[in-house]
């Protein structure tokens, strides 16, 4: 069984807690990097505290910096 593409970065940016939770529950890593950023960066920029909280609870690296592309 393959895991479908779940856009955790876009969900985090938009504050979609349900999709972020679903993605994490289905194997998407909380520290997934897309274009140098992680979901936690996206949630912080958007000010989505509930999304930030669940990402940290699931192991997101609070010290992660933007990676160069």
PyMOL Python script that loads the backbone (N, CA, C, O; Angstrom):
from pymol import cmd

cmd.read_pdbstr("""\
ATOM      1  N   UNK A   1       0.849  -1.186   0.000  1.00  0.00           N
ATOM      2  CA  UNK A   1       0.000   0.000   0.000  1.00  0.00           C
ATOM      3  C   UNK A   1       0.887   1.239   0.000  1.00  0.00           C
ATOM      4  O   UNK A   1       1.767   1.380   0.849  1.00  0.00           O
ATOM      5  N   UNK A   2       0.658   2.117  -0.936  1.00  0.00           N
ATOM      6  CA  UNK A   2       1.434   3.352  -0.970  1.00  0.00           C
ATOM      7  C   UNK A   2       0.644   4.469  -0.306  1.00  0.00           C
ATOM      8  O   UNK A   2      -0.587   4.480  -0.316  1.00  0.00           O
ATOM      9  N   UNK A   3       1.379   5.397   0.264  1.00  0.00           N
ATOM     10  CA  UNK A   3       0.753   6.544   0.927  1.00  0.00           C
ATOM     11  C   UNK A   3       0.499   7.606  -0.136  1.00  0.00           C
ATOM     12  O   UNK A   3       1.412   7.951  -0.886  1.00  0.00           O
ATOM     13  N   UNK A   4      -0.714   8.127  -0.216  1.00  0.00           N
ATOM     14  CA  UNK A   4      -0.988   9.170  -1.204  1.00  0.00           C
ATOM     15  C   UNK A   4      -0.237  10.452  -0.853  1.00  0.00           C
ATOM     16  O   UNK A   4       0.140  10.672   0.298  1.00  0.00           O
ATOM     17  N   UNK A   5      -0.031  11.281  -1.855  1.00  0.00           N
ATOM     18  CA  UNK A   5       0.613  12.564  -1.621  1.00  0.00           C
ATOM     19  C   UNK A   5      -0.273  13.399  -0.707  1.00  0.00           C
ATOM     20  O   UNK A   5      -1.446  13.627  -1.004  1.00  0.00           O
ATOM     21  N   UNK A   6       0.279  13.842   0.377  1.00  0.00           N
ATOM     22  CA  UNK A   6      -0.440  14.691   1.326  1.00  0.00           C
ATOM     23  C   UNK A   6       0.370  15.966   1.492  1.00  0.00           C
ATOM     24  O   UNK A   6       1.485  15.931   2.012  1.00  0.00           O
ATOM     25  N   UNK A   7      -0.174  17.072   1.062  1.00  0.00           N
ATOM     26  CA  UNK A   7       0.549  18.346   1.070  1.00  0.00           C
ATOM     27  C   UNK A   7       0.544  18.958   2.469  1.00  0.00           C
ATOM     28  O   UNK A   7      -0.188  19.907   2.750  1.00  0.00           O
ATOM     29  N   UNK A   8       1.379  18.390   3.335  1.00  0.00           N
ATOM     30  CA  UNK A   8       1.428  18.841   4.730  1.00  0.00           C
ATOM     31  C   UNK A   8       1.912  20.287   4.832  1.00  0.00           C
ATOM     32  O   UNK A   8       1.486  21.017   5.727  1.00  0.00           O
ATOM     33  N   UNK A   9       2.792  20.705   3.931  1.00  0.00           N
ATOM     34  CA  UNK A   9       3.302  22.075   3.982  1.00  0.00           C
ATOM     35  C   UNK A   9       2.188  23.089   3.706  1.00  0.00           C
ATOM     36  O   UNK A   9       2.050  24.077   4.426  1.00  0.00           O
ATOM     37  N   UNK A  10       1.408  22.842   2.675  1.00  0.00           N
ATOM     38  CA  UNK A  10       0.305  23.745   2.343  1.00  0.00           C
ATOM     39  C   UNK A  10      -0.762  23.713   3.431  1.00  0.00           C
ATOM     40  O   UNK A  10      -1.327  24.748   3.785  1.00  0.00           O
ATOM     41  N   UNK A  11      -1.034  22.522   3.960  1.00  0.00           N
ATOM     42  CA  UNK A  11      -2.013  22.398   5.044  1.00  0.00           C
ATOM     43  C   UNK A  11      -1.554  23.177   6.272  1.00  0.00           C
ATOM     44  O   UNK A  11      -2.358  23.849   6.918  1.00  0.00           O
ATOM     45  N   UNK A  12      -0.268  23.088   6.594  1.00  0.00           N
ATOM     46  CA  UNK A  12       0.271  23.820   7.745  1.00  0.00           C
ATOM     47  C   UNK A  12       0.207  25.323   7.505  1.00  0.00           C
ATOM     48  O   UNK A  12      -0.110  26.091   8.414  1.00  0.00           O
ATOM     49  N   UNK A  13       0.507  25.735   6.285  1.00  0.00           N
ATOM     50  CA  UNK A  13       0.483  27.165   5.949  1.00  0.00           C
ATOM     51  C   UNK A  13      -0.921  27.745   6.066  1.00  0.00           C
ATOM     52  O   UNK A  13      -1.094  28.906   6.436  1.00  0.00           O
ATOM     53  N   UNK A  14      -1.929  26.921   5.745  1.00  0.00           N
ATOM     54  CA  UNK A  14      -3.322  27.374   5.784  1.00  0.00           C
ATOM     55  C   UNK A  14      -4.001  27.101   7.123  1.00  0.00           C
ATOM     56  O   UNK A  14      -5.154  27.484   7.323  1.00  0.00           O
ATOM     57  N   UNK A  15      -3.291  26.439   8.044  1.00  0.00           N
ATOM     58  CA  UNK A  15      -3.875  26.161   9.351  1.00  0.00           C
ATOM     59  C   UNK A  15      -4.863  25.012   9.350  1.00  0.00           C
ATOM     60  O   UNK A  15      -5.741  24.948  10.210  1.00  0.00           O
ATOM     61  N   UNK A  16      -4.731  24.102   8.393  1.00  0.00           N
ATOM     62  CA  UNK A  16      -5.646  22.970   8.278  1.00  0.00           C
ATOM     63  C   UNK A  16      -5.195  21.856   9.224  1.00  0.00           C
ATOM     64  O   UNK A  16      -4.487  20.931   8.824  1.00  0.00           O
ATOM     65  N   UNK A  17      -5.614  21.962  10.474  1.00  0.00           N
ATOM     66  CA  UNK A  17      -5.203  21.020  11.514  1.00  0.00           C
ATOM     67  C   UNK A  17      -5.613  19.590  11.170  1.00  0.00           C
ATOM     68  O   UNK A  17      -4.853  18.654  11.419  1.00  0.00           O
ATOM     69  N   UNK A  18      -6.790  19.416  10.608  1.00  0.00           N
ATOM     70  CA  UNK A  18      -7.269  18.081  10.256  1.00  0.00           C
ATOM     71  C   UNK A  18      -6.370  17.391   9.253  1.00  0.00           C
ATOM     72  O   UNK A  18      -6.026  16.223   9.433  1.00  0.00           O
ATOM     73  N   UNK A  19      -5.983  18.095   8.194  1.00  0.00           N
ATOM     74  CA  UNK A  19      -5.125  17.495   7.176  1.00  0.00           C
ATOM     75  C   UNK A  19      -3.713  17.273   7.703  1.00  0.00           C
ATOM     76  O   UNK A  19      -3.088  16.261   7.386  1.00  0.00           O
ATOM     77  N   UNK A  20      -3.207  18.199   8.498  1.00  0.00           N
ATOM     78  CA  UNK A  20      -1.879  18.012   9.095  1.00  0.00           C
ATOM     79  C   UNK A  20      -1.889  16.773   9.986  1.00  0.00           C
ATOM     80  O   UNK A  20      -0.973  15.954   9.912  1.00  0.00           O
ATOM     81  N   UNK A  21      -2.898  16.629  10.813  1.00  0.00           N
ATOM     82  CA  UNK A  21      -3.013  15.462  11.692  1.00  0.00           C
ATOM     83  C   UNK A  21      -3.109  14.179  10.882  1.00  0.00           C
ATOM     84  O   UNK A  21      -2.464  13.183  11.212  1.00  0.00           O
ATOM     85  N   UNK A  22      -3.913  14.199   9.822  1.00  0.00           N
ATOM     86  CA  UNK A  22      -4.082  13.034   8.961  1.00  0.00           C
ATOM     87  C   UNK A  22      -2.761  12.658   8.295  1.00  0.00           C
ATOM     88  O   UNK A  22      -2.394  11.484   8.251  1.00  0.00           O
ATOM     89  N   UNK A  23      -2.051  13.657   7.781  1.00  0.00           N
ATOM     90  CA  UNK A  23      -0.772  13.402   7.124  1.00  0.00           C
ATOM     91  C   UNK A  23       0.223  12.774   8.097  1.00  0.00           C
ATOM     92  O   UNK A  23       0.903  11.805   7.757  1.00  0.00           O
ATOM     93  N   UNK A  24       0.307  13.320   9.291  1.00  0.00           N
ATOM     94  CA  UNK A  24       1.227  12.782  10.296  1.00  0.00           C
ATOM     95  C   UNK A  24       0.844  11.357  10.681  1.00  0.00           C
ATOM     96  O   UNK A  24       1.715  10.502  10.840  1.00  0.00           O
ATOM     97  N   UNK A  25      -0.446  11.101  10.829  1.00  0.00           N
ATOM     98  CA  UNK A  25      -0.925   9.767  11.197  1.00  0.00           C
ATOM     99  C   UNK A  25      -0.685   8.747  10.093  1.00  0.00           C
ATOM    100  O   UNK A  25      -0.669   7.543  10.349  1.00  0.00           O
ATOM    101  N   UNK A  26      -0.497   9.225   8.864  1.00  0.00           N
ATOM    102  CA  UNK A  26      -0.301   8.333   7.730  1.00  0.00           C
ATOM    103  C   UNK A  26       1.133   8.318   7.222  1.00  0.00           C
ATOM    104  O   UNK A  26       1.389   8.001   6.061  1.00  0.00           O
ATOM    105  N   UNK A  27       2.059   8.661   8.099  1.00  0.00           N
ATOM    106  CA  UNK A  27       3.467   8.460   7.796  1.00  0.00           C
ATOM    107  C   UNK A  27       4.240   9.619   7.219  1.00  0.00           C
ATOM    108  O   UNK A  27       5.427   9.474   6.928  1.00  0.00           O
ATOM    109  N   UNK A  28       3.614  10.760   7.043  1.00  0.00           N
ATOM    110  CA  UNK A  28       4.368  11.916   6.562  1.00  0.00           C
ATOM    111  C   UNK A  28       5.181  12.447   7.741  1.00  0.00           C
ATOM    112  O   UNK A  28       4.612  12.763   8.786  1.00  0.00           O
ATOM    113  N   UNK A  29       6.506  12.552   7.589  1.00  0.00           N
ATOM    114  CA  UNK A  29       7.329  12.996   8.716  1.00  0.00           C
ATOM    115  C   UNK A  29       7.112  14.474   9.053  1.00  0.00           C
ATOM    116  O   UNK A  29       6.932  15.295   8.154  1.00  0.00           O
ATOM    117  N   UNK A  30       7.129  14.810  10.336  1.00  0.00           N
ATOM    118  CA  UNK A  30       6.912  16.203  10.735  1.00  0.00           C
ATOM    119  C   UNK A  30       8.033  17.133  10.281  1.00  0.00           C
ATOM    120  O   UNK A  30       7.857  18.351  10.246  1.00  0.00           O
ATOM    121  N   UNK A  31       9.186  16.562   9.933  1.00  0.00           N
ATOM    122  CA  UNK A  31      10.317  17.372   9.486  1.00  0.00           C
ATOM    123  C   UNK A  31      10.546  17.268   7.979  1.00  0.00           C
ATOM    124  O   UNK A  31      11.658  17.499   7.503  1.00  0.00           O
ATOM    125  N   UNK A  32       9.507  16.924   7.233  1.00  0.00           N
ATOM    126  CA  UNK A  32       9.622  16.827   5.776  1.00  0.00           C
ATOM    127  C   UNK A  32      10.045  18.184   5.214  1.00  0.00           C
ATOM    128  O   UNK A  32       9.522  19.220   5.623  1.00  0.00           O
ATOM    129  N   UNK A  33      10.986  18.173   4.285  1.00  0.00           N
ATOM    130  CA  UNK A  33      11.498  19.417   3.706  1.00  0.00           C
ATOM    131  C   UNK A  33      10.957  19.577   2.286  1.00  0.00           C
ATOM    132  O   UNK A  33      11.034  18.658   1.472  1.00  0.00           O
ATOM    133  N   UNK A  34      10.418  20.739   2.011  1.00  0.00           N
ATOM    134  CA  UNK A  34       9.937  21.085   0.675  1.00  0.00           C
ATOM    135  C   UNK A  34      10.451  22.480   0.358  1.00  0.00           C
ATOM    136  O   UNK A  34      10.106  23.449   1.034  1.00  0.00           O
ATOM    137  N   UNK A  35      11.270  22.571  -0.666  1.00  0.00           N
ATOM    138  CA  UNK A  35      11.857  23.849  -1.070  1.00  0.00           C
ATOM    139  C   UNK A  35      12.545  24.552   0.093  1.00  0.00           C
ATOM    140  O   UNK A  35      12.470  25.774   0.226  1.00  0.00           O
ATOM    141  N   UNK A  36      13.213  23.770   0.931  1.00  0.00           N
ATOM    142  CA  UNK A  36      14.012  24.321   2.016  1.00  0.00           C
ATOM    143  C   UNK A  36      13.277  24.583   3.316  1.00  0.00           C
ATOM    144  O   UNK A  36      13.900  24.964   4.308  1.00  0.00           O
ATOM    145  N   UNK A  37      11.964  24.388   3.335  1.00  0.00           N
ATOM    146  CA  UNK A  37      11.213  24.658   4.558  1.00  0.00           C
ATOM    147  C   UNK A  37      10.496  23.409   5.058  1.00  0.00           C
ATOM    148  O   UNK A  37      10.229  22.472   4.306  1.00  0.00           O
ATOM    149  N   UNK A  38      10.200  23.430   6.337  1.00  0.00           N
ATOM    150  CA  UNK A  38       9.484  22.334   6.973  1.00  0.00           C
ATOM    151  C   UNK A  38       8.076  22.801   7.337  1.00  0.00           C
ATOM    152  O   UNK A  38       7.822  24.004   7.402  1.00  0.00           O
ATOM    153  N   UNK A  39       7.159  21.860   7.575  1.00  0.00           N
ATOM    154  CA  UNK A  39       5.794  22.238   7.941  1.00  0.00           C
ATOM    155  C   UNK A  39       5.733  23.194   9.136  1.00  0.00           C
ATOM    156  O   UNK A  39       4.872  24.073   9.189  1.00  0.00           O
ATOM    157  N   UNK A  40       6.645  23.021  10.089  1.00  0.00           N
ATOM    158  CA  UNK A  40       6.655  23.898  11.259  1.00  0.00           C
ATOM    159  C   UNK A  40       6.895  25.351  10.857  1.00  0.00           C
ATOM    160  O   UNK A  40       6.271  26.258  11.406  1.00  0.00           O
ATOM    161  N   UNK A  41       7.794  25.575   9.905  1.00  0.00           N
ATOM    162  CA  UNK A  41       8.038  26.935   9.412  1.00  0.00           C
ATOM    163  C   UNK A  41       6.750  27.520   8.841  1.00  0.00           C
ATOM    164  O   UNK A  41       6.399  28.668   9.115  1.00  0.00           O
ATOM    165  N   UNK A  42       6.050  26.710   8.041  1.00  0.00           N
ATOM    166  CA  UNK A  42       4.807  27.173   7.398  1.00  0.00           C
ATOM    167  C   UNK A  42       3.755  27.547   8.435  1.00  0.00           C
ATOM    168  O   UNK A  42       3.097  28.581   8.317  1.00  0.00           O
ATOM    169  N   UNK A  43       3.599  26.707   9.444  1.00  0.00           N
ATOM    170  CA  UNK A  43       2.598  26.965  10.483  1.00  0.00           C
ATOM    171  C   UNK A  43       2.953  28.208  11.296  1.00  0.00           C
ATOM    172  O   UNK A  43       2.071  28.988  11.657  1.00  0.00           O
ATOM    173  N   UNK A  44       4.227  28.393  11.579  1.00  0.00           N
ATOM    174  CA  UNK A  44       4.655  29.568  12.354  1.00  0.00           C
ATOM    175  C   UNK A  44       4.408  30.858  11.582  1.00  0.00           C
ATOM    176  O   UNK A  44       3.921  31.839  12.145  1.00  0.00           O
ATOM    177  N   UNK A  45       4.740  30.858  10.305  1.00  0.00           N
ATOM    178  CA  UNK A  45       4.526  32.049   9.484  1.00  0.00           C
ATOM    179  C   UNK A  45       3.045  32.409   9.446  1.00  0.00           C
ATOM    180  O   UNK A  45       2.683  33.585   9.464  1.00  0.00           O
ATOM    181  N   UNK A  46       2.192  31.386   9.392  1.00  0.00           N
ATOM    182  CA  UNK A  46       0.754  31.628   9.359  1.00  0.00           C
ATOM    183  C   UNK A  46       0.154  31.948  10.712  1.00  0.00           C
ATOM    184  O   UNK A  46      -0.992  32.392  10.794  1.00  0.00           O
ATOM    185  N   UNK A  47       0.918  31.728  11.783  1.00  0.00           N
ATOM    186  CA  UNK A  47       0.412  31.997  13.124  1.00  0.00           C
ATOM    187  C   UNK A  47      -0.568  30.954  13.635  1.00  0.00           C
ATOM    188  O   UNK A  47      -1.405  31.256  14.485  1.00  0.00           O
ATOM    189  N   UNK A  48      -0.475  29.739  13.131  1.00  0.00           N
ATOM    190  CA  UNK A  48      -1.408  28.665  13.486  1.00  0.00           C
ATOM    191  C   UNK A  48      -0.895  27.880  14.680  1.00  0.00           C
ATOM    192  O   UNK A  48      -0.229  26.857  14.516  1.00  0.00           O
ATOM    193  N   UNK A  49      -1.201  28.353  15.876  1.00  0.00           N
ATOM    194  CA  UNK A  49      -0.679  27.747  17.106  1.00  0.00           C
ATOM    195  C   UNK A  49      -1.068  26.288  17.268  1.00  0.00           C
ATOM    196  O   UNK A  49      -0.252  25.485  17.721  1.00  0.00           O
ATOM    197  N   UNK A  50      -2.291  25.924  16.912  1.00  0.00           N
ATOM    198  CA  UNK A  50      -2.719  24.530  17.071  1.00  0.00           C
ATOM    199  C   UNK A  50      -1.933  23.604  16.154  1.00  0.00           C
ATOM    200  O   UNK A  50      -1.622  22.473  16.528  1.00  0.00           O
ATOM    201  N   UNK A  51      -1.611  24.079  14.959  1.00  0.00           N
ATOM    202  CA  UNK A  51      -0.816  23.277  14.023  1.00  0.00           C
ATOM    203  C   UNK A  51       0.624  23.194  14.522  1.00  0.00           C
ATOM    204  O   UNK A  51       1.234  22.125  14.479  1.00  0.00           O
ATOM    205  N   UNK A  52       1.163  24.300  14.988  1.00  0.00           N
ATOM    206  CA  UNK A  52       2.515  24.306  15.560  1.00  0.00           C
ATOM    207  C   UNK A  52       2.591  23.299  16.701  1.00  0.00           C
ATOM    208  O   UNK A  52       3.541  22.521  16.790  1.00  0.00           O
ATOM    209  N   UNK A  53       1.601  23.318  17.561  1.00  0.00           N
ATOM    210  CA  UNK A  53       1.582  22.436  18.729  1.00  0.00           C
ATOM    211  C   UNK A  53       1.614  20.961  18.322  1.00  0.00           C
ATOM    212  O   UNK A  53       2.407  20.192  18.867  1.00  0.00           O
ATOM    213  N   UNK A  54       0.769  20.557  17.376  1.00  0.00           N
ATOM    214  CA  UNK A  54       0.731  19.146  16.995  1.00  0.00           C
ATOM    215  C   UNK A  54       2.013  18.730  16.283  1.00  0.00           C
ATOM    216  O   UNK A  54       2.486  17.608  16.464  1.00  0.00           O
ATOM    217  N   UNK A  55       2.575  19.619  15.479  1.00  0.00           N
ATOM    218  CA  UNK A  55       3.833  19.286  14.813  1.00  0.00           C
ATOM    219  C   UNK A  55       4.943  19.057  15.840  1.00  0.00           C
ATOM    220  O   UNK A  55       5.727  18.117  15.710  1.00  0.00           O
ATOM    221  N   UNK A  56       5.009  19.910  16.851  1.00  0.00           N
ATOM    222  CA  UNK A  56       6.021  19.745  17.900  1.00  0.00           C
ATOM    223  C   UNK A  56       5.765  18.465  18.688  1.00  0.00           C
ATOM    224  O   UNK A  56       6.700  17.726  18.998  1.00  0.00           O
ATOM    225  N   UNK A  57       4.500  18.201  19.010  1.00  0.00           N
ATOM    226  CA  UNK A  57       4.161  16.965  19.731  1.00  0.00           C
ATOM    227  C   UNK A  57       4.566  15.724  18.950  1.00  0.00           C
ATOM    228  O   UNK A  57       4.909  14.698  19.536  1.00  0.00           O
ATOM    229  N   UNK A  58       4.525  15.819  17.628  1.00  0.00           N
ATOM    230  CA  UNK A  58       4.865  14.675  16.774  1.00  0.00           C
ATOM    231  C   UNK A  58       6.339  14.644  16.383  1.00  0.00           C
ATOM    232  O   UNK A  58       6.747  13.816  15.569  1.00  0.00           O
ATOM    233  N   UNK A  59       7.142  15.545  16.960  1.00  0.00           N
ATOM    234  CA  UNK A  59       8.586  15.467  16.765  1.00  0.00           C
ATOM    235  C   UNK A  59       9.216  16.484  15.849  1.00  0.00           C
ATOM    236  O   UNK A  59      10.380  16.332  15.480  1.00  0.00           O
ATOM    237  N   UNK A  60       8.490  17.520  15.466  1.00  0.00           N
ATOM    238  CA  UNK A  60       9.091  18.554  14.621  1.00  0.00           C
ATOM    239  C   UNK A  60      10.263  19.198  15.354  1.00  0.00           C
ATOM    240  O   UNK A  60      10.208  19.428  16.562  1.00  0.00           O
ATOM    241  N   UNK A  61      11.311  19.480  14.611  1.00  0.00           N
ATOM    242  CA  UNK A  61      12.523  20.073  15.171  1.00  0.00           C
ATOM    243  C   UNK A  61      12.330  21.579  15.338  1.00  0.00           C
ATOM    244  O   UNK A  61      12.295  22.321  14.356  1.00  0.00           O
ATOM    245  N   UNK A  62      12.208  22.020  16.582  1.00  0.00           N
ATOM    246  CA  UNK A  62      11.969  23.444  16.845  1.00  0.00           C
ATOM    247  C   UNK A  62      13.191  24.308  16.541  1.00  0.00           C
ATOM    248  O   UNK A  62      13.085  25.533  16.489  1.00  0.00           O
ATOM    249  N   UNK A  63      14.337  23.686  16.342  1.00  0.00           N
ATOM    250  CA  UNK A  63      15.556  24.425  16.028  1.00  0.00           C
ATOM    251  C   UNK A  63      15.919  24.356  14.547  1.00  0.00           C
ATOM    252  O   UNK A  63      16.984  24.827  14.147  1.00  0.00           O
ATOM    253  N   UNK A  64      15.050  23.777  13.743  1.00  0.00           N
ATOM    254  CA  UNK A  64      15.335  23.629  12.313  1.00  0.00           C
ATOM    255  C   UNK A  64      15.406  24.991  11.642  1.00  0.00           C
ATOM    256  O   UNK A  64      14.600  25.882  11.911  1.00  0.00           O
ATOM    257  N   UNK A  65      16.378  25.127  10.773  1.00  0.00           N
ATOM    258  CA  UNK A  65      16.520  26.352  10.004  1.00  0.00           C
ATOM    259  C   UNK A  65      16.170  26.061   8.559  1.00  0.00           C
ATOM    260  O   UNK A  65      16.187  24.909   8.125  1.00  0.00           O
ATOM    261  N   UNK A  66      15.858  27.096   7.829  1.00  0.00           N
ATOM    262  CA  UNK A  66      15.549  26.923   6.415  1.00  0.00           C
ATOM    263  C   UNK A  66      16.777  26.362   5.714  1.00  0.00           C
ATOM    264  O   UNK A  66      17.888  26.869   5.874  1.00  0.00           O
ATOM    265  N   UNK A  67      16.561  25.315   4.940  1.00  0.00           N
ATOM    266  CA  UNK A  67      17.661  24.682   4.211  1.00  0.00           C
ATOM    267  C   UNK A  67      17.842  25.376   2.870  1.00  0.00           C
ATOM    268  O   UNK A  67      16.884  25.876   2.279  1.00  0.00           O
ATOM    269  N   UNK A  68      19.065  25.399   2.405  1.00  0.00           N
ATOM    270  CA  UNK A  68      19.297  25.964   1.077  1.00  0.00           C
ATOM    271  C   UNK A  68      18.802  24.961   0.042  1.00  0.00           C
ATOM    272  O   UNK A  68      18.876  23.750   0.250  1.00  0.00           O
ATOM    273  N   UNK A  69      18.305  25.469  -1.053  1.00  0.00           N
ATOM    274  CA  UNK A  69      17.747  24.588  -2.086  1.00  0.00           C
ATOM    275  C   UNK A  69      18.810  23.956  -2.917  1.00  0.00           C
ATOM    276  O   UNK A  69      18.505  23.188  -3.829  1.00  0.00           O
TER     277      UNK A  69
END
""", "prot")
cmd.dss("prot")
cmd.show_as("cartoon", "prot")
cmd.util.cbc("prot")
cmd.orient("prot")
